[in-house]
Amino acid sequence: MAVETQAAPNIQGNDRVGYDFSVLYRLRMMFSAFWGSAVRIRIISLTVALFVIILGTAYVQVLLNSWNAPFYDSLARRDTGAFFHQLGVFGIIAGSLLILNVIQAWLNQMTALYMREGLARDLVDQWLKAKRALRLASSGLIGVNPDQRLHEDARNLAESTTGLAIGLVQATILLLSFIGVLWELSSGMVFHYNDVSFSIPGYMVWAAIIYAGSASFLSQFVGRRLVRLNADRYSKEAELRFALMHANEHMPAITIAGGQENERRRINLDISAVLAVIRQLAIANTNLTWVSAGYGWLVLIIPILVAAPAYFSGGLTFGQLMVAVGAFNQVNTALRWYVANFGPIAEWRATLMRVTDFRQALMEMDDTTPMPHTIAFDEAPPGTMVWTDMEISTKTSEDAMENGFRIREGSVTIAAGEHVMVNGDHGVNRRLLFQSLAHQWNCGSGTISMPPMEDMLFMPHTPYVPGGTLREAICFPEDGDAYDEAAVEAAMDKVGLGRIKGRLDTQARWDRLLDNDEQKAVAFAHLLLAKPKWIILDEVMEGLELDVQAKFSALLTEFTDATVIYIGRSDAYLQAMSPRVLHLQALVPHEEEVAAATTPVEPAAATKADTKKAKAPSR
């Protein structure tokens, strides 16, 4: 079974502030993640195809804009033949654009799909690498709700990155395509003032730039708070989601304690925090709408007003005027792409910040900088486990060793096939020994020499029962088909789960359907299947009925060649295994324990004394 303990934190995360990284650095980080993903070739192929389609669409749009001149001129001349001919030309152009738009829509969706696949798989791989997830869980706010980062944030970032990138490329190509058309049309615009005629090179181009630039400046000025507000919103939403999940998971305990009102107040505080941010976002978006909507309506008349002097002076036909209006709108649309997408860009930057902060925090979990007061781990001689001058600290500060414990017997060698029980003084956190043996806690001093980890099985006090089928839960961490069905059913019979053998392949929340005894039975069933050479148990008998303790202890006797180390106190284990008893002693014992800690105890007497204390377990 998996060890569920936590290591000491080594990083402080903060959802609101984040790392001080530039957008360019964050983009490089995500590009490196995609470049190393299995979907890299697909994304590159789709990107190339999209670029070709966008180029083709821009070319056809230029043709459509040029079509305005003969079409509107035929209307001005009341030429019926030319009018219907131009309708046929329009049908060909519009049909081509329709096909290109459908193809682009499909490519957009596929690109977003593979972007999400690459990002989600990369984040999950980073999260579940080595001991990162365990360390991150104790690293401040950034480790509180990784599910939000791995699911919602990854989805939002993949979809928004695809949409914004495609929009940016499309706007750029349209700008390059139509700015030449607009410049050429501007060259034919001659203005007359007091018998003076003159022209302004690129007149409509400069008008479009001024119009779009003023809109961009005002939008950025008015909406500058949106990036921070969106980051705050995502953070608060994640905290609310975590609070709801936490309450739902522990609802039986909350109800029994009568704590619904207290929990309601806590959740309402989180709801209020979310709503407060949303109110600020609503105000900011409303202010931004004044700019975006205002400029959006003005664009209906602005290009006509700009080109009207040349039209009324006779420098442009009606058809040419409409071509100029169409080209102006295309250039303005391309230039105002940033304006129209200021809100989505702000959300994208906030999501990018959350995802890259999360990924950076995960990579920093591999920091191997030596720390003071650290236990050394090395490989033991074959068939042994050795604890040399081992002292375990409960803290990571400079005075850490004043709050630790050690083995009273000094350095200890445990031989293969030996049975051991480790007790402790009152107030000693025995669970830290279990975590240290599992390489999850290294604060202290001395050396722990271990057998190969693949020969060991660690069984924590609270077993982990994964989602899925019962077969997968029993075989975890191996795959569900790691053991043949007869062996699995035989193990279930031995641990008392025979009544549910028929549900081996049923998908369910087995961690909820099975009670505490049955969940530990699942762990013991896996133990019978795995047959490890070294078994380390962390108070797994605590809280069980005496007959259940006796049954599980009897199962341990079947491992005649395995080394069994039980950390904790259990009469049933003592009687079944007759173990060697070791003692954990506080480095600074309580006054009432000084005499007992310094009085020599014979092994037999110690066993008897620990048997009497079995009903008073300590942490």
ZATI-54715 format. One record per residue (C-alpha): x, y, z; residue number from 1. Coordinates in Angstrom, 3 decimals. Example, Ala and Ser with C-alpha at 12.3 -4.5 7.8 and 13.67 -1.06 7.14 Angstrom:
REM ZATI-54715
        px        py        pz  seq
    12.300    -4.500     7.800    1
    13.670    -1.060     7.140    2
This chain:
REM ZATI-54715
        px        py        pz  seq
     0.000     0.000     0.000    1
     1.130     3.550    -0.599    2
     2.608     5.634     2.149    3
     0.432     8.682     2.814    4
     2.691    10.620     5.120    5
     4.004    14.090     4.435    6
     7.506    15.434     4.304    7
     8.631    18.674     5.828    8
     7.832    21.695     3.686    9
    10.692    23.308     1.839   10
     8.914    25.978    -0.167   11
     6.286    28.578     0.523   12
     3.733    29.031    -2.239   13
     1.187    31.759    -2.569   14
    -1.703    31.693    -4.984   15
    -2.127    35.435    -5.070   16
     1.415    36.667    -5.487   17
     3.092    33.874    -7.445   18
     6.629    33.837    -8.755   19
     8.179    36.989   -10.163   20
     8.472    35.640   -13.715   21
     7.965    37.527   -16.949   22
     5.351    36.395   -19.456   23
     8.170    35.455   -21.841   24
     9.746    33.188   -19.218   25
     6.396    31.529   -18.562   26
     5.821    30.982   -22.274   27
     9.274    29.414   -22.632   28
     8.476    27.099   -19.741   29
     5.223    25.927   -21.333   30
     6.848    25.630   -24.773   31
     9.482    23.316   -23.317   32
     6.699    21.230   -21.768   33
     4.904    20.894   -25.128   34
     8.142    20.237   -26.995   35
     8.817    17.252   -24.786   36
     5.265    15.863   -25.009   37
     4.098    12.912   -27.098   38
     1.664    15.112   -29.060   39
     4.343    17.487   -30.320   40
     4.230    16.233   -33.941   41
     0.434    16.444   -34.061   42
     0.411    20.005   -32.731   43
     3.099    21.087   -35.216   44
     1.207    19.462   -38.117   45
    -2.067    21.101   -37.113   46
    -0.331    24.463   -36.694   47
     1.119    24.303   -40.211   48
    -2.266    23.292   -41.643   49
    -3.960    26.149   -39.781   50
    -1.427    28.650   -41.113   51
    -2.085    27.510   -44.690   52
    -5.861    27.710   -44.204   53
    -5.625    31.181   -42.651   54
    -3.496    32.370   -45.572   55
    -6.047    30.959   -48.020   56
    -8.905    32.592   -46.116   57
    -7.151    35.968   -46.149   58
    -6.582    35.714   -49.917   59
   -10.252    34.941   -50.568   60
   -11.298    37.797   -48.262   61
    -9.178    40.175   -50.364   62
   -11.011    38.877   -53.434   63
   -14.334    39.416   -51.656   64
   -13.409    42.986   -50.784   65
   -12.357    43.668   -54.375   66
   -15.711    42.247   -55.538   67
   -17.412    45.216   -53.813   68
   -16.309    47.613   -56.565   69
   -17.969    45.947   -59.596   70
   -20.997    44.878   -57.583   71
   -21.848    48.314   -56.167   72
   -20.924    50.016   -59.433   73
   -23.443    47.754   -61.221   74
   -26.038    48.895   -58.713   75
   -25.111    52.544   -59.296   76
   -25.443    52.022   -63.106   77
   -28.642    49.926   -62.705   78
   -26.941    47.262   -64.880   79
   -29.065    44.087   -64.329   80
   -26.770    41.742   -66.294   81
   -23.645    42.809   -64.444   82
   -25.591    42.633   -61.157   83
   -26.538    38.949   -61.603   84
   -23.041    38.111   -62.858   85
   -21.552    39.567   -59.712   86
   -24.046    37.536   -57.616   87
   -22.638    34.396   -59.252   88
   -19.089    35.522   -58.471   89
   -20.179    36.160   -54.874   90
   -21.563    32.604   -54.642   91
   -18.183    31.154   -55.653   92
   -16.272    33.386   -53.212   93
   -18.715    32.804   -50.325   94
   -18.710    29.028   -50.931   95
   -14.929    28.975   -50.844   96
   -14.912    30.968   -47.583   97
   -17.503    28.606   -46.082   98
   -15.361    25.548   -46.840   99
   -12.245    27.245   -45.474  100
   -14.088    28.332   -42.314  101
   -15.368    24.806   -41.648  102
   -11.899    23.335   -42.107  103
   -10.406    26.010   -39.828  104
   -13.056    25.358   -37.144  105
   -12.165    21.644   -37.129  106
    -8.435    22.383   -37.004  107
    -9.045    24.851   -34.146  108
   -10.836    22.196   -32.087  109
    -8.217    19.524   -32.760  110
    -5.378    21.894   -31.899  111
    -7.050    22.835   -28.607  112
    -7.642    19.124   -27.891  113
    -4.014    18.142   -28.370  114
    -2.785    21.248   -26.567  115
    -4.866    20.219   -23.562  116
    -3.640    16.627   -23.796  117
    -0.006    17.704   -23.859  118
    -0.414    20.204   -21.010  119
    -2.549    17.970   -18.773  120
    -0.271    14.949   -19.170  121
     2.820    17.057   -18.533  122
     1.363    18.533   -15.321  123
     0.209    15.129   -14.053  124
     3.631    13.631   -14.838  125
     5.354    16.469   -12.996  126
     2.938    16.168   -10.050  127
     3.336    12.410    -9.599  128
     7.103    12.326   -10.175  129
     9.111    10.930    -7.231  130
     7.746    12.521    -4.028  131
     6.707    15.881    -5.443  132
     2.963    15.594    -4.769  133
     3.582    14.669    -1.138  134
     6.005    17.542    -0.590  135
     3.802    20.030    -2.419  136
     0.857    19.203    -0.150  137
     2.743    20.777     2.758  138
     4.090    23.752     0.805  139
     1.543    26.454     1.516  140
    -1.483    27.589    -0.488  141
    -0.089    26.419    -3.813  142
    -0.371    22.802    -2.671  143
    -3.904    23.015    -1.274  144
    -5.919    22.290    -4.431  145
    -3.771    20.719    -7.163  146
    -6.887    19.245    -8.774  147
    -7.952    22.774    -9.807  148
    -4.598    23.410   -11.496  149
    -4.485    19.991   -13.143  150
    -8.043    20.111   -14.480  151
    -9.691    23.518   -14.842  152
    -6.559    25.638   -15.224  153
    -4.997    23.211   -17.708  154
    -8.198    23.167   -19.773  155
    -8.597    26.950   -19.718  156
    -4.965    27.559   -20.607  157
    -4.971    25.087   -23.506  158
    -8.221    26.389   -24.996  159
    -7.475    30.093   -24.507  160
    -3.905    29.740   -25.810  161
    -5.179    28.046   -28.960  162
    -7.952    30.563   -29.524  163
    -5.840    33.643   -28.864  164
    -2.847    32.404   -30.879  165
    -5.001    31.588   -33.896  166
    -6.768    34.934   -33.569  167
    -3.462    36.796   -33.389  168
    -2.069    35.059   -36.490  169
    -5.306    35.622   -38.379  170
    -5.403    39.309   -37.431  171
    -1.761    39.757   -38.469  172
    -2.282    38.135   -41.859  173
    -5.431    40.177   -42.470  174
    -3.560    43.342   -41.514  175
    -0.731    42.604   -43.926  176
    -3.195    41.661   -46.660  177
    -5.474    44.691   -46.428  178
    -3.090    47.436   -45.419  179
    -1.632    47.349   -48.928  180
    -5.109    47.526   -50.452  181
    -6.037    50.457   -48.226  182
    -2.778    52.274   -48.980  183
    -3.317    51.906   -52.709  184
    -6.879    53.198   -52.446  185
    -5.676    56.152   -50.374  186
    -3.288    57.207   -53.147  187
    -6.256    57.996   -55.387  188
    -7.932    60.212   -52.825  189
    -7.516    63.869   -53.787  190
    -8.777    66.587   -51.455  191
    -9.774    70.111   -52.517  192
    -9.645    73.135   -50.237  193
    -9.942    76.734   -51.485  194
    -8.955    75.776   -55.023  195
    -5.999    73.797   -53.670  196
    -5.823    70.063   -54.432  197
    -3.669    67.714   -52.422  198
    -3.363    64.064   -51.379  199
    -2.113    62.379   -48.206  200
    -0.069    59.183   -48.794  201
    -1.715    56.289   -46.951  202
    -4.479    58.577   -45.711  203
    -6.930    55.835   -44.719  204
    -4.154    53.629   -43.304  205
    -3.157    56.372   -40.879  206
    -6.813    56.993   -40.018  207
    -7.294    53.293   -39.215  208
    -4.120    53.239   -37.103  209
    -5.170    56.319   -35.131  210
    -8.668    54.934   -34.608  211
    -7.504    51.480   -33.475  212
    -4.596    52.903   -31.453  213
    -6.827    55.211   -29.442  214
    -9.186    52.307   -28.750  215
    -6.265    50.109   -27.650  216
    -4.861    52.774   -25.344  217
    -8.203    53.464   -23.688  218
    -8.957    49.732   -23.329  219
    -5.615    49.026   -21.702  220
    -5.993    52.005   -19.393  221
    -9.538    51.130   -18.343  222
    -9.006    47.360   -18.101  223
    -5.565    47.268   -16.498  224
    -6.949    45.718   -13.275  225
    -8.441    42.690   -15.041  226
    -5.282    40.511   -14.924  227
    -4.927    40.766   -11.158  228
    -8.673    40.428   -10.564  229
    -8.888    37.289   -12.712  230
    -5.942    35.740   -10.865  231
    -7.673    36.502    -7.563  232
   -10.911    35.041    -8.850  233
    -9.316    31.758    -9.880  234
    -7.620    31.543    -6.494  235
   -10.811    32.232    -4.536  236
   -12.867    29.886    -6.703  237
   -10.354    27.120    -6.057  238
   -10.468    27.726    -2.299  239
   -14.283    27.572    -2.346  240
   -14.234    24.350    -4.345  241
   -11.779    22.814    -1.891  242
   -13.923    23.880     1.090  243
   -17.004    22.263    -0.459  244
   -15.119    19.054    -1.260  245
   -13.629    18.938     2.231  246
   -17.032    19.415     3.871  247
   -18.599    16.761     1.649  248
   -15.849    14.245     2.435  249
   -16.263    14.754     6.181  250
   -20.031    15.302     6.344  251
   -20.685    12.311     8.657  252
   -18.236    13.655    11.251  253
   -19.596    17.200    10.859  254
   -23.176    15.994    11.339  255
   -22.380    13.844    14.356  256
   -20.589    16.754    16.005  257
   -23.472    19.111    15.184  258
   -21.083    21.377    13.307  259
   -23.256    22.194    10.298  260
   -23.725    25.807    11.396  261
   -19.995    26.289    11.953  262
   -19.213    24.748     8.583  263
   -21.918    26.879     6.936  264
   -20.238    30.028     8.239  265
   -16.850    28.878     6.939  266
   -18.206    28.101     3.472  267
   -20.176    31.347     3.383  268
   -16.953    33.252     4.064  269
   -15.395    31.585     1.017  270
   -18.524    32.352    -1.038  271
   -18.345    35.983     0.049  272
   -14.678    36.171    -0.989  273
   -15.536    34.825    -4.455  274
   -18.481    37.181    -4.855  275
   -16.385    40.177    -3.763  276
   -13.856    39.490    -6.528  277
   -16.620    38.891    -9.085  278
   -18.194    42.249    -8.148  279
   -14.886    43.981    -8.801  280
   -14.580    42.081   -12.092  281
   -18.089    43.134   -13.057  282
   -17.241    46.806   -12.470  283
   -13.965    46.513   -14.414  284
   -15.645    44.716   -17.329  285
   -18.486    47.240   -17.360  286
   -16.001    50.102   -17.581  287
   -14.212    48.281   -20.397  288
   -17.524    47.877   -22.243  289
   -17.826    51.666   -22.509  290
   -14.698    51.631   -24.651  291
   -15.126    48.399   -26.614  292
   -18.837    48.845   -27.381  293
   -18.454    52.573   -28.102  294
   -15.692    52.041   -30.634  295
   -17.616    49.058   -32.014  296
   -20.602    51.196   -32.947  297
   -18.506    54.072   -34.235  298
   -16.764    51.784   -36.725  299
   -20.030    51.576   -38.704  300
   -19.714    55.221   -39.734  301
   -16.051    56.174   -39.238  302
   -14.672    54.654   -42.522  303
   -17.413    56.363   -44.559  304
   -16.685    59.674   -42.841  305
   -12.961    59.264   -43.511  306
   -13.464    58.459   -47.230  307
   -16.401    60.843   -47.795  308
   -14.290    63.885   -48.824  309
   -12.660    61.951   -51.664  310
   -16.035    60.490   -52.741  311
   -17.832    63.832   -52.809  312
   -14.929    65.417   -54.708  313
   -15.331    62.780   -57.405  314
   -12.083    60.955   -56.657  315
   -13.915    57.679   -55.872  316
   -16.813    55.851   -57.444  317
   -19.496    54.373   -55.197  318
   -17.991    50.908   -55.670  319
   -14.504    52.157   -54.822  320
   -15.943    53.830   -51.707  321
   -17.340    50.491   -50.537  322
   -14.010    48.788   -51.267  323
   -12.272    51.437   -49.166  324
   -14.815    51.002   -46.355  325
   -14.342    47.207   -46.412  326
   -10.546    47.476   -46.391  327
   -10.682    50.049   -43.569  328
   -12.862    47.720   -41.490  329
   -10.531    44.779   -42.081  330
    -7.457    46.819   -41.098  331
    -9.267    48.231   -38.071  332
   -10.422    44.749   -37.021  333
    -6.875    43.441   -37.275  334
    -5.420    46.397   -35.373  335
    -8.100    46.222   -32.700  336
    -7.669    42.492   -32.137  337
    -5.848    43.251   -28.885  338
    -8.633    45.603   -27.816  339
   -11.412    43.165   -28.563  340
    -9.542    40.434   -26.687  341
    -8.251    42.442   -23.732  342
   -10.540    40.594   -21.304  343
    -9.661    37.095   -22.632  344
    -5.958    38.045   -22.675  345
    -6.205    39.115   -19.035  346
    -7.820    35.766   -18.148  347
    -5.202    33.908   -20.195  348
    -2.339    35.654   -18.386  349
    -3.915    34.863   -15.009  350
    -4.306    31.197   -15.952  351
    -0.779    31.076   -17.366  352
     0.515    32.469   -14.067  353
    -1.317    29.833   -12.019  354
    -0.208    26.914   -14.199  355
     3.434    27.994   -14.467  356
     3.630    28.770   -10.739  357
     2.296    25.276   -10.052  358
     4.745    23.650   -12.466  359
     7.656    25.672   -11.086  360
     6.735    24.701    -7.533  361
     6.672    21.033    -8.558  362
    10.122    21.245   -10.135  363
    11.480    22.919    -6.998  364
    10.328    19.909    -4.978  365
    13.450    18.168    -6.338  366
    15.722    20.639    -4.555  367
    18.512    18.547    -3.070  368
    20.250    21.329    -1.168  369
    21.737    19.755     2.003  370
    19.922    20.781     5.174  371
    21.212    20.685     8.739  372
    20.056    17.919    11.054  373
    19.400    15.419     8.263  374
    19.313    11.647     8.509  375
    21.575     9.867     6.031  376
    20.177     6.954     4.010  377
    22.291     4.277     2.413  378
    22.136     0.636     1.338  379
    22.369    -2.019     4.053  380
    24.400    -5.223     3.835  381
    22.345    -8.042     2.258  382
    19.644    -9.379     4.555  383
    19.831    -6.576     7.147  384
    18.473    -3.182     8.153  385
    20.729    -1.021    10.326  386
    19.873     2.094    12.375  387
    23.166     3.713    13.351  388
    23.018     6.465    16.007  389
    19.602     7.333    14.646  390
    17.867    10.339    16.173  391
    14.640    11.659    14.671  392
    13.589    15.261    15.090  393
    10.006    16.482    15.095  394
    11.024    19.934    13.797  395
    13.282    21.475    11.159  396
    14.591    24.460    13.161  397
    18.027    24.930    14.712  398
    16.796    23.588    18.073  399
    15.223    20.628    16.295  400
    17.132    17.970    18.198  401
    15.647    19.222    21.448  402
    12.281    17.963    20.191  403
    13.199    14.517    18.916  404
    13.665    10.918    19.982  405
    16.030     7.997    19.517  406
    16.177     4.244    19.962  407
    16.892     3.533    23.635  408
    18.881     0.449    22.678  409
    21.331     2.547    20.621  410
    22.392     1.359    17.181  411
    20.199    -1.503    15.982  412
    20.649    -4.231    13.376  413
    17.529    -6.071    12.215  414
    18.172    -9.351    10.448  415
    16.151   -10.877     7.631  416
    13.261   -12.970     8.935  417
    13.221   -11.234    12.337  418
    10.045    -9.963    14.008  419
    10.276    -6.564    15.718  420
     7.932    -4.275    17.631  421
     8.867    -0.628    18.234  422
     7.202     1.042    21.231  423
     7.770     4.531    22.553  424
     7.722     6.792    25.566  425
     4.651     8.856    26.255  426
     4.521    11.787    23.836  427
     6.907    10.284    21.272  428
     5.593    10.563    17.723  429
     6.243     7.010    16.594  430
     4.756     7.710    13.202  431
     7.819     9.796    12.285  432
     9.898     6.603    12.501  433
     7.589     5.005     9.941  434
     7.914     8.063     7.715  435
    11.695     8.061     8.078  436
    11.951     4.401     7.078  437
     9.778     5.197     4.059  438
    12.139     8.099     3.127  439
     9.350    10.620     3.756  440
    10.981    12.319     6.767  441
    14.699    13.048     7.077  442
    14.962    15.544     9.941  443
    17.356    14.246    12.569  444
    20.783    12.665    12.576  445
    22.494     9.314    12.202  446
    22.177     6.786     9.403  447
    19.430     4.435     8.255  448
    20.727     1.595     6.085  449
    17.904    -0.025     4.163  450
    17.373    -3.122     2.015  451
    16.306    -2.514    -1.603  452
    12.998    -0.615    -1.658  453
    11.486    -3.115    -4.094  454
    11.790    -5.778    -1.374  455
     9.800    -3.682     1.117  456
     6.121    -3.019     1.688  457
     4.967    -0.138     3.900  458
     1.477    -0.299     5.373  459
     0.344     3.046     6.869  460
    -2.160     3.344     9.692  461
    -4.810     4.605     7.255  462
    -4.699     2.538     4.053  463
    -5.288     4.094     0.655  464
    -8.168     2.603    -1.320  465
    -8.105     4.045    -4.881  466
   -11.141     4.632    -7.056  467
   -12.031     2.047    -9.665  468
   -12.800    -1.636    -9.276  469
   -12.307    -3.650    -6.104  470
    -9.738    -5.762    -7.952  471
    -7.692    -2.643    -8.731  472
    -7.919    -1.542    -5.098  473
    -6.606    -4.892    -3.857  474
    -3.788    -5.008    -6.438  475
    -2.741    -1.341    -5.955  476
    -0.080    -0.086    -6.684  477
     0.226    -2.851    -9.294  478
    -2.237    -3.069   -12.180  479
    -5.502    -4.919   -11.709  480
    -4.278    -7.876   -13.772  481
    -1.021    -8.283   -11.816  482
    -2.357   -11.329    -9.949  483
    -4.550   -14.177   -11.197  484
    -8.159   -14.297   -10.067  485
    -7.798   -17.454    -7.969  486
    -5.009   -15.855    -5.909  487
    -7.015   -12.661    -5.416  488
   -10.117   -14.556    -4.286  489
    -8.065   -16.734    -1.941  490
    -6.528   -13.619    -0.354  491
   -10.005   -12.087     0.059  492
   -11.226   -15.223     1.818  493
    -8.307   -15.110     4.265  494
    -8.840   -11.460     5.230  495
   -12.618   -11.754     5.576  496
   -13.753   -10.166     2.313  497
   -15.098   -13.353     0.769  498
   -18.678   -12.076     0.799  499
   -17.871    -9.461    -1.871  500
   -15.766   -11.636    -4.185  501
   -18.511   -11.348    -6.782  502
   -17.974    -7.577    -6.973  503
   -14.288    -7.674    -7.882  504
   -14.867    -5.872   -11.163  505
   -17.475    -3.396    -9.889  506
   -16.587     0.287   -10.266  507
   -17.375     2.132    -7.015  508
   -16.071     4.459    -4.314  509
   -14.755     1.561    -2.246  510
   -13.140     3.944     0.232  511
   -16.710     4.910     1.206  512
   -18.469     1.571     0.822  513
   -15.941    -0.279     3.018  514
   -15.607     0.463     6.725  515
   -12.266     0.908     8.501  516
   -11.794    -2.819     9.222  517
   -12.606    -3.753     5.621  518
   -10.246    -1.143     4.195  519
    -7.424    -2.583     6.296  520
    -8.501    -6.015     5.100  521
    -7.934    -4.766     1.528  522
    -4.411    -3.753     2.562  523
    -3.738    -7.176     4.096  524
    -5.118    -8.889     0.978  525
    -2.573    -6.990    -1.087  526
     0.116    -7.959     1.427  527
    -0.728   -11.656     0.921  528
    -0.512   -11.225    -2.854  529
     2.688    -9.141    -2.934  530
     4.667   -11.431    -0.552  531
     7.372    -8.837     0.273  532
    10.608    -9.727     2.043  533
    10.313    -6.782     4.462  534
     7.003    -5.617     5.976  535
     6.761    -2.369     7.936  536
     3.441    -1.590     9.623  537
     2.392     1.671    11.270  538
    -0.088     0.947    14.102  539
    -2.371    -0.898    11.676  540
    -4.001    -2.857    14.550  541
    -5.073     0.263    16.411  542
    -8.838     0.753    16.563  543
    -9.672    -2.762    15.377  544
   -11.742    -5.311    17.309  545
    -9.694    -7.873    19.213  546
   -10.811   -10.742    16.981  547
    -9.858    -8.746    13.871  548
    -6.441    -7.956    15.380  549
    -5.958   -11.648    16.098  550
    -6.935   -12.585    12.533  551
    -4.538   -10.073    10.944  552
    -1.718   -11.034    13.318  553
    -2.235   -14.696    12.400  554
    -1.876   -13.725     8.736  555
     1.513   -12.181     9.500  556
     2.738   -15.515    10.878  557
     2.393   -16.957     7.372  558
     5.336   -14.815     6.250  559
     7.900   -17.182     7.732  560
    10.828   -15.800     5.713  561
     9.847   -12.121     5.830  562
    11.026    -9.476     8.266  563
     8.093    -7.838    10.043  564
     8.533    -4.503    11.855  565
     5.453    -3.304    13.730  566
     5.596     0.301    14.936  567
     3.119     0.684    17.771  568
     1.583    -1.507    20.470  569
    -0.651    -4.532    19.925  570
    -1.275    -7.456    22.282  571
    -2.364    -9.600    19.354  572
     0.880    -8.955    17.485  573
     2.936    -9.654    20.617  574
     1.216   -12.956    21.218  575
     1.285   -14.113    17.593  576
     4.791   -13.011    16.600  577
     6.833   -12.976    19.867  578
     8.826   -10.035    18.517  579
    11.977    -8.349    19.729  580
    10.850    -5.103    21.373  581
    12.646    -1.806    20.767  582
    11.894     1.462    22.521  583
    11.741     5.051    21.295  584
    13.011     7.466    23.921  585
    12.473    11.241    23.929  586
    15.722    13.210    23.787  587
    14.333    15.506    26.495  588
    12.018    13.202    28.481  589
     9.242    14.441    30.762  590
    10.156    14.513    34.452  591
     7.929    11.555    35.282  592
     9.673     9.505    32.583  593
    13.269    10.218    33.570  594
    13.476     7.363    36.074  595
    11.900     4.850    33.717  596
    14.064     5.996    30.827  597
    17.296     5.525    32.780  598
    16.448     2.216    34.512  599
    17.727    -0.891    32.714  600
    14.923    -3.219    31.634  601
    15.339    -6.892    30.830  602
    13.975    -7.871    27.424  603
    11.360   -10.224    28.868  604
    10.222    -7.639    31.397  605
    10.097    -4.996    28.705  606
     7.881    -7.194    26.610  607
     5.553    -7.734    29.516  608
     5.443    -4.045    30.361  609
     4.735    -3.088    26.775  610
     1.978    -5.674    26.662  611
     0.313    -3.971    29.615  612
     0.636    -0.583    27.890  613
    -0.839    -1.801    24.611  614
    -4.160    -0.115    25.360  615
    -2.545     3.292    25.736  616
    -0.956     4.010    22.355  617
     0.960     7.240    21.870  618
     1.798     9.367    18.870  619
